Amino acid sequence: QEQLVESGGGLVQPGGSLTLSCVISQSIFSRHAFMRWYRQAPGKERELVAGFTTGGSRTYADSVKGRFTISRDTRVNTMYLLMNSLKPEDTGVYYCNVEYSGSHYWGQGTQVTVSS
């Protein structure tokens, strides 16, 4: 069974940094897959934060450009989201997502709270 397991969330002060990790089942960790990070703030819809296209290009939401960096390590089937200069509006539950062969796979989410 395909699994995505996120970790790395927590409470951080404005201006701080966090790195999220998502361990992805090898069966769907493919260069032919789209791999993305989403987040959902309280009372809001889930939004795309960053992602890899099947060609390996990186895309970012305008709100996080220059502050967040998406990366992955094929040796350990893990995708990362480095978040710098965090703002209170970055607060939410962060989910990793893989789209592969017409199916979507989601992790359980990890809470990020940016507050002083």
Residue pairs with C-beta under 8 A, 6 or more apart in sequence:
1 25
2 25
2 27
2 28
2 98
2 105
3 23
3 24
3 25
3 105
4 22
4 23
4 24
4 25
4 96
4 97
4 98
4 105
4 106
4 107
5 22
5 23
5 107
5 108
6 20
6 21
6 22
6 94
6 95
6 96
6 107
6 108
6 109
6 110
7 20
7 21
7 22
7 23
7 110
8 18
8 19
8 20
8 21
8 110
9 18
9 20
9 94
9 110
9 111
9 112
9 113
10 18
10 111
10 112
10 113
11 113
11 115
12 18
12 86
12 112
12 113
12 114
13 86
13 114
13 115
13 116
14 86
14 87
14 88
14 114
14 115
14 116
15 85
15 86
16 86
16 114
17 82
17 83
17 84
17 85
17 86
18 83
18 86
18 112
19 80
19 81
19 82
19 83
20 37
20 80
20 81
20 83
20 94
20 96
20 110
20 112
21 78
21 79
21 80
22 37
22 78
22 79
22 80
22 81
22 96
22 107
23 76
23 77
23 78
24 35
24 77
24 78
24 79
24 96
24 98
25 77
25 105
26 77
28 98
28 100
28 105
29 74
29 77
29 98
30 100
31 54
31 56
32 54
32 100
33 54
33 98
33 99
33 100
34 51
34 52
34 53
34 54
34 97
34 98
34 99
34 100
35 51
35 52
35 72
35 79
35 96
35 97
35 98
35 99
36 48
36 49
36 50
36 51
36 52
36 96
36 97
36 98
36 99
37 48
37 49
37 50
37 51
37 70
37 79
37 81
37 94
37 95
37 96
37 97
38 46
38 47
38 48
38 49
38 94
38 95
38 96
38 97
39 46
39 47
39 49
39 90
39 92
39 93
39 94
39 95
39 112
40 46
40 47
40 92
40 93
40 95
40 109
41 89
41 91
41 92
42 91
42 92
44 92
46 95
47 61
48 61
49 60
49 61
49 64
49 68
49 81
49 94
50 58
50 59
50 60
50 61
50 64
50 68
50 69
50 70
50 81
51 58
51 59
51 70
52 58
52 59
52 70
52 72
52 79
53 59
58 70
60 68
60 70
63 89
64 83
64 90
67 83
67 84
67 85
67 86
68 81
68 82
68 83
68 84
69 81
69 82
69 84
70 79
70 80
70 81
70 82
71 79
71 80
71 82
72 78
72 79
72 80
73 80
79 96
81 94
83 90
83 112
86 112
86 114
87 114
88 114
88 115
89 114
90 112
90 114
91 112
91 113
91 114
91 115
92 111
92 112
93 109
93 110
93 111
93 112
94 109
94 110
94 111
94 112
95 106
95 107
95 108
95 109
96 106
96 107
97 104
97 105
97 106
97 107
98 104
98 105
99 105
